[in-house]
Amino acid sequence: MDVSDQVALALFVVGGLLVALMVVVTQRSYKKDERSEYWVVYPTAKGEKAVAPRPPEALEED
Protein backbone atom coordinates (compact mmCIF):
# COMPACT_ATOMS: atom_id res chain seq x y z
CA MET A 1 0.00 0.00 0.00
CA ASP A 2 1.64 3.21 -1.10
CA VAL A 3 1.10 6.68 0.32
CA SER A 4 -1.70 7.69 -2.06
CA ASP A 5 -3.73 4.62 -1.08
CA GLN A 6 -3.26 5.45 2.60
CA VAL A 7 -4.33 9.06 2.03
CA ALA A 8 -7.41 7.92 0.11
CA LEU A 9 -8.33 5.47 2.87
CA ALA A 10 -7.81 8.12 5.55
CA LEU A 11 -10.02 10.60 3.67
CA PHE A 12 -12.70 7.94 3.22
CA VAL A 13 -12.70 7.13 6.94
CA VAL A 14 -12.75 10.81 7.96
CA GLY A 15 -15.61 11.47 5.53
CA GLY A 16 -17.58 8.55 6.94
CA LEU A 17 -17.07 9.81 10.47
CA LEU A 18 -18.26 13.28 9.48
CA VAL A 19 -21.42 11.84 7.93
CA ALA A 20 -22.07 9.78 11.07
CA LEU A 21 -21.59 12.88 13.23
CA MET A 22 -24.05 14.87 11.10
CA VAL A 23 -26.63 12.09 11.39
CA VAL A 24 -26.30 12.02 15.18
CA VAL A 25 -26.59 15.80 15.45
CA THR A 26 -29.65 15.84 13.18
CA GLN A 27 -31.39 13.06 15.13
CA ARG A 28 -30.79 14.84 18.43
CA SER A 29 -32.10 18.08 16.94
CA TYR A 30 -35.30 16.36 15.79
CA LYS A 31 -35.79 14.78 19.21
CA LYS A 32 -35.40 18.21 20.80
CA ASP A 33 -37.85 19.76 18.31
CA GLU A 34 -40.43 17.03 18.94
CA ARG A 35 -40.66 18.19 22.56
CA SER A 36 -41.32 21.76 21.43
CA GLU A 37 -44.81 23.23 21.62
CA TYR A 38 -44.53 24.16 17.93
CA TRP A 39 -44.02 20.57 16.69
CA VAL A 40 -46.97 19.57 14.48
CA VAL A 41 -47.85 15.96 13.75
CA TYR A 42 -49.75 15.80 10.50
CA PRO A 43 -52.47 13.18 10.04
CA THR A 44 -51.63 10.04 8.13
CA ALA A 45 -53.62 7.35 6.39
CA LYS A 46 -53.85 5.42 9.67
CA GLY A 47 -57.08 7.20 10.62
CA GLU A 48 -55.59 9.90 12.82
CA LYS A 49 -57.58 13.07 13.35
CA ALA A 50 -56.76 16.16 11.33
CA VAL A 51 -54.77 18.95 12.93
CA ALA A 52 -57.01 21.87 13.86
CA PRO A 53 -55.90 25.24 12.46
CA ARG A 54 -54.65 27.83 14.90
CA PRO A 55 -57.13 30.57 15.78
CA PRO A 56 -56.47 34.01 14.22
CA GLU A 57 -55.60 35.47 17.63
CA ALA A 58 -52.72 33.03 17.97
CA LEU A 59 -51.40 33.98 14.53
CA GLU A 60 -51.31 37.67 15.47
CA GLU A 61 -49.03 36.96 18.44
CA ASP A 62 -46.24 35.59 16.22
N, CA, C and O atoms as CSV, one atom per row, in Angstrom:
chain,resi,resn,atom,element,x,y,z
A,1,MET,N,N,0.852,-1.174,0.000
A,1,MET,CA,C,0.000,0.000,0.000
A,1,MET,C,C,0.894,1.232,0.000
A,1,MET,O,O,1.651,1.462,0.943
A,2,ASP,N,N,0.799,2.012,-1.056
A,2,ASP,CA,C,1.637,3.206,-1.103
A,2,ASP,C,C,0.929,4.369,-0.420
A,2,ASP,O,O,-0.177,4.222,0.100
A,3,VAL,N,N,1.577,5.515,-0.428
A,3,VAL,CA,C,1.099,6.675,0.324
A,3,VAL,C,C,-0.243,7.172,-0.208
A,3,VAL,O,O,-1.108,7.546,0.584
A,4,SER,N,N,-0.437,7.186,-1.508
A,4,SER,CA,C,-1.698,7.695,-2.060
A,4,SER,C,C,-2.879,6.817,-1.649
A,4,SER,O,O,-3.978,7.324,-1.427
A,5,ASP,N,N,-2.662,5.512,-1.548
A,5,ASP,CA,C,-3.728,4.624,-1.075
A,5,ASP,C,C,-4.060,4.898,0.389
A,5,ASP,O,O,-5.226,4.868,0.784
A,6,GLN,N,N,-3.042,5.161,1.183
A,6,GLN,CA,C,-3.259,5.452,2.599
A,6,GLN,C,C,-3.999,6.774,2.770
A,6,GLN,O,O,-4.878,6.891,3.624
A,7,VAL,N,N,-3.646,7.769,1.959
A,7,VAL,CA,C,-4.333,9.064,2.030
A,7,VAL,C,C,-5.795,8.897,1.615
A,7,VAL,O,O,-6.686,9.456,2.254
A,8,ALA,N,N,-6.043,8.144,0.566
A,8,ALA,CA,C,-7.414,7.917,0.114
A,8,ALA,C,C,-8.225,7.196,1.184
A,8,ALA,O,O,-9.377,7.550,1.434
A,9,LEU,N,N,-7.638,6.199,1.807
A,9,LEU,CA,C,-8.331,5.471,2.870
A,9,LEU,C,C,-8.607,6.382,4.060
A,9,LEU,O,O,-9.693,6.339,4.637
A,10,ALA,N,N,-7.636,7.202,4.428
A,10,ALA,CA,C,-7.813,8.123,5.552
A,10,ALA,C,C,-8.931,9.124,5.253
A,10,ALA,O,O,-9.758,9.403,6.121
A,11,LEU,N,N,-8.962,9.663,4.038
A,11,LEU,CA,C,-10.020,10.604,3.674
A,11,LEU,C,C,-11.387,9.928,3.673
A,11,LEU,O,O,-12.378,10.536,4.076
A,12,PHE,N,N,-11.447,8.687,3.226
A,12,PHE,CA,C,-12.698,7.937,3.224
A,12,PHE,C,C,-13.206,7.735,4.651
A,12,PHE,O,O,-14.392,7.914,4.924
A,13,VAL,N,N,-12.311,7.366,5.547
A,13,VAL,CA,C,-12.695,7.132,6.944
A,13,VAL,C,C,-13.143,8.435,7.593
A,13,VAL,O,O,-14.160,8.464,8.285
A,14,VAL,N,N,-12.391,9.516,7.377
A,14,VAL,CA,C,-12.754,10.810,7.960
A,14,VAL,C,C,-14.101,11.275,7.407
A,14,VAL,O,O,-14.930,11.791,8.158
A,15,GLY,N,N,-14.326,11.101,6.118
A,15,GLY,CA,C,-15.614,11.471,5.530
A,15,GLY,C,C,-16.761,10.674,6.125
A,15,GLY,O,O,-17.826,11.226,6.402
A,16,GLY,N,N,-16.553,9.386,6.321
A,16,GLY,CA,C,-17.583,8.553,6.939
A,16,GLY,C,C,-17.892,8.978,8.361
A,16,GLY,O,O,-19.049,8.977,8.781
A,17,LEU,N,N,-16.859,9.339,9.099
A,17,LEU,CA,C,-17.072,9.809,10.472
A,17,LEU,C,C,-17.828,11.134,10.494
A,17,LEU,O,O,-18.667,11.357,11.366
A,18,LEU,N,N,-17.534,12.011,9.542
A,18,LEU,CA,C,-18.263,13.282,9.478
A,18,LEU,C,C,-19.739,13.064,9.152
A,18,LEU,O,O,-20.607,13.726,9.722
A,19,VAL,N,N,-20.019,12.154,8.252
A,19,VAL,CA,C,-21.418,11.837,7.927
A,19,VAL,C,C,-22.124,11.263,9.153
A,19,VAL,O,O,-23.258,11.640,9.445
A,20,ALA,N,N,-21.471,10.365,9.864
A,20,ALA,CA,C,-22.065,9.780,11.071
A,20,ALA,C,C,-22.330,10.859,12.118
A,20,ALA,O,O,-23.367,10.838,12.782
A,21,LEU,N,N,-21.410,11.791,12.267
A,21,LEU,CA,C,-21.592,12.885,13.226
A,21,LEU,C,C,-22.780,13.757,12.831
A,21,LEU,O,O,-23.569,14.152,13.690
A,22,MET,N,N,-22.915,14.058,11.548
A,22,MET,CA,C,-24.047,14.874,11.096
A,22,MET,C,C,-25.372,14.158,11.334
A,22,MET,O,O,-26.361,14.800,11.690
A,23,VAL,N,N,-25.409,12.854,11.147
A,23,VAL,CA,C,-26.632,12.086,11.388
A,23,VAL,C,C,-27.010,12.144,12.862
A,23,VAL,O,O,-28.178,12.338,13.199
A,24,VAL,N,N,-26.032,11.979,13.737
A,24,VAL,CA,C,-26.302,12.015,15.177
A,24,VAL,C,C,-26.809,13.390,15.589
A,24,VAL,O,O,-27.774,13.491,16.347
A,25,VAL,N,N,-26.171,14.445,15.102
A,25,VAL,CA,C,-26.594,15.803,15.453
A,25,VAL,C,C,-28.008,16.069,14.950
A,25,VAL,O,O,-28.816,16.667,15.661
A,26,THR,N,N,-28.313,15.632,13.737
A,26,THR,CA,C,-29.649,15.840,13.178
A,26,THR,C,C,-30.705,15.083,13.976
A,26,THR,O,O,-31.775,15.626,14.250
A,27,GLN,N,N,-30.422,13.838,14.354
A,27,GLN,CA,C,-31.386,13.060,15.131
A,27,GLN,C,C,-31.643,13.701,16.488
A,27,GLN,O,O,-32.785,13.753,16.945
A,28,ARG,N,N,-30.599,14.184,17.128
A,28,ARG,CA,C,-30.789,14.844,18.429
A,28,ARG,C,C,-31.592,16.125,18.276
A,28,ARG,O,O,-32.413,16.454,19.132
A,29,SER,N,N,-31.356,16.847,17.190
A,29,SER,CA,C,-32.100,18.077,16.944
A,29,SER,C,C,-33.580,17.779,16.747
A,29,SER,O,O,-34.430,18.489,17.284
A,30,TYR,N,N,-33.900,16.729,15.979
A,30,TYR,CA,C,-35.299,16.357,15.786
A,30,TYR,C,C,-35.941,15.941,17.102
A,30,TYR,O,O,-37.087,16.303,17.368
A,31,LYS,N,N,-35.226,15.190,17.924
A,31,LYS,CA,C,-35.791,14.779,19.212
A,31,LYS,C,C,-36.083,16.000,20.077
A,31,LYS,O,O,-37.100,16.047,20.771
A,32,LYS,N,N,-35.190,16.986,20.036
A,32,LYS,CA,C,-35.397,18.213,20.803
A,32,LYS,C,C,-36.601,18.975,20.256
A,32,LYS,O,O,-37.410,19.489,21.029
A,33,ASP,N,N,-36.728,19.052,18.927
A,33,ASP,CA,C,-37.845,19.764,18.313
A,33,ASP,C,C,-39.176,19.078,18.595
A,33,ASP,O,O,-40.197,19.752,18.734
A,34,GLU,N,N,-39.183,17.749,18.681
A,34,GLU,CA,C,-40.429,17.029,18.941
A,34,GLU,C,C,-41.011,17.393,20.299
A,34,GLU,O,O,-42.224,17.303,20.492
A,35,ARG,N,N,-40.180,17.799,21.231
A,35,ARG,CA,C,-40.665,18.186,22.555
A,35,ARG,C,C,-41.143,19.636,22.584
A,35,ARG,O,O,-41.699,20.087,23.585
A,36,SER,N,N,-40.932,20.361,21.499
A,36,SER,CA,C,-41.322,21.761,21.429
A,36,SER,C,C,-42.836,21.883,21.284
A,36,SER,O,O,-43.495,20.985,20.760
A,37,GLU,N,N,-43.371,22.997,21.750
A,37,GLU,CA,C,-44.808,23.230,21.621
A,37,GLU,C,C,-45.201,23.522,20.172
A,37,GLU,O,O,-46.384,23.473,19.835
A,38,TYR,N,N,-44.237,23.821,19.322
A,38,TYR,CA,C,-44.528,24.163,17.931
A,38,TYR,C,C,-44.449,22.962,16.993
A,38,TYR,O,O,-44.676,23.108,15.792
A,39,TRP,N,N,-44.131,21.772,17.519
A,39,TRP,CA,C,-44.016,20.574,16.691
A,39,TRP,C,C,-45.415,20.130,16.279
A,39,TRP,O,O,-46.278,19.946,17.138
A,40,VAL,N,N,-45.650,19.957,14.998
A,40,VAL,CA,C,-46.966,19.568,14.481
A,40,VAL,C,C,-46.864,18.171,13.893
A,40,VAL,O,O,-45.985,17.891,13.077
A,41,VAL,N,N,-47.768,17.298,14.315
A,41,VAL,CA,C,-47.846,15.957,13.746
A,41,VAL,C,C,-49.016,15.953,12.779
A,41,VAL,O,O,-50.171,16.101,13.179
A,42,TYR,N,N,-48.707,15.784,11.517
A,42,TYR,CA,C,-49.747,15.800,10.503
A,42,TYR,C,C,-50.448,14.446,10.443
A,42,TYR,O,O,-49.828,13.415,10.706
A,43,PRO,N,N,-51.732,14.441,10.100
A,43,PRO,CA,C,-52.467,13.177,10.040
A,43,PRO,C,C,-51.939,12.283,8.921
A,43,PRO,O,O,-51.422,12.757,7.910
A,44,THR,N,N,-52.082,11.005,9.128
A,44,THR,CA,C,-51.632,10.041,8.128
A,44,THR,C,C,-52.815,9.207,7.674
A,44,THR,O,O,-53.954,9.478,8.058
A,45,ALA,N,N,-52.560,8.225,6.883
A,45,ALA,CA,C,-53.620,7.351,6.387
A,45,ALA,C,C,-54.062,6.334,7.434
A,45,ALA,O,O,-54.908,5.489,7.143
A,46,LYS,N,N,-53.517,6.394,8.633
A,46,LYS,CA,C,-53.853,5.424,9.673
A,46,LYS,C,C,-55.129,5.794,10.420
A,46,LYS,O,O,-55.469,5.144,11.409
A,47,GLY,N,N,-55.838,6.819,9.970
A,47,GLY,CA,C,-57.082,7.197,10.617
A,47,GLY,C,C,-56.911,8.197,11.743
A,47,GLY,O,O,-57.808,8.347,12.572
A,48,GLU,N,N,-55.783,8.884,11.791
A,48,GLU,CA,C,-55.591,9.895,12.825
A,48,GLU,C,C,-56.467,11.104,12.517
A,48,GLU,O,O,-56.869,11.318,11.373
A,49,LYS,N,N,-56.752,11.876,13.533
A,49,LYS,CA,C,-57.577,13.065,13.354
A,49,LYS,C,C,-56.749,14.177,12.711
A,49,LYS,O,O,-55.532,14.247,12.878
A,50,ALA,N,N,-57.434,15.032,11.982
A,50,ALA,CA,C,-56.760,16.156,11.329
A,50,ALA,C,C,-56.313,17.180,12.374
A,50,ALA,O,O,-56.908,17.294,13.445
A,51,VAL,N,N,-55.271,17.910,12.048
A,51,VAL,CA,C,-54.767,18.952,12.935
A,51,VAL,C,C,-55.657,20.175,12.786
A,51,VAL,O,O,-55.891,20.643,11.672
A,52,ALA,N,N,-56.153,20.697,13.903
A,52,ALA,CA,C,-57.012,21.872,13.860
A,52,ALA,C,C,-56.166,23.109,13.570
A,52,ALA,O,O,-55.064,23.238,14.103
A,53,PRO,N,N,-56.665,24.023,12.731
A,53,PRO,CA,C,-55.900,25.242,12.457
A,53,PRO,C,C,-55.840,26.132,13.689
A,53,PRO,O,O,-56.727,26.099,14.542
A,54,ARG,N,N,-54.792,26.916,13.767
A,54,ARG,CA,C,-54.652,27.830,14.902
A,54,ARG,C,C,-55.643,28.977,14.759
A,54,ARG,O,O,-55.905,29.431,13.645
A,55,PRO,N,N,-56.191,29.447,15.862
A,55,PRO,CA,C,-57.130,30.574,15.784
A,55,PRO,C,C,-56.398,31.841,15.321
A,55,PRO,O,O,-55.188,31.958,15.516
A,56,PRO,N,N,-57.119,32.786,14.713
A,56,PRO,CA,C,-56.470,34.015,14.217
A,56,PRO,C,C,-55.750,34.799,15.307
A,56,PRO,O,O,-54.744,35.454,15.035
A,57,GLU,N,N,-56.256,34.739,16.540
A,57,GLU,CA,C,-55.603,35.465,17.633
A,57,GLU,C,C,-54.193,34.932,17.874
A,57,GLU,O,O,-53.275,35.700,18.162
A,58,ALA,N,N,-54.027,33.640,17.756
A,58,ALA,CA,C,-52.717,33.028,17.973
A,58,ALA,C,C,-51.755,33.408,16.859
A,58,ALA,O,O,-50.553,33.529,17.095
A,59,LEU,N,N,-52.267,33.597,15.650
A,59,LEU,CA,C,-51.403,33.976,14.530
A,59,LEU,C,C,-50.899,35.406,14.678
A,59,LEU,O,O,-49.790,35.721,14.246
A,60,GLU,N,N,-51.710,36.278,15.289
A,60,GLU,CA,C,-51.305,37.673,15.465
A,60,GLU,C,C,-50.185,37.820,16.480
A,60,GLU,O,O,-49.427,38.788,16.420
A,61,GLU,N,N,-50.065,36.878,17.413
A,61,GLU,CA,C,-49.031,36.958,18.445
A,61,GLU,C,C,-47.646,36.700,17.886
A,61,GLU,O,O,-46.661,37.185,18.442
A,62,ASP,N,N,-47.546,35.941,16.793
A,62,ASP,CA,C,-46.241,35.589,16.222
A,62,ASP,C,C,-45.576,36.750,15.630
A,62,ASP,O,O,-44.469,36.626,15.106
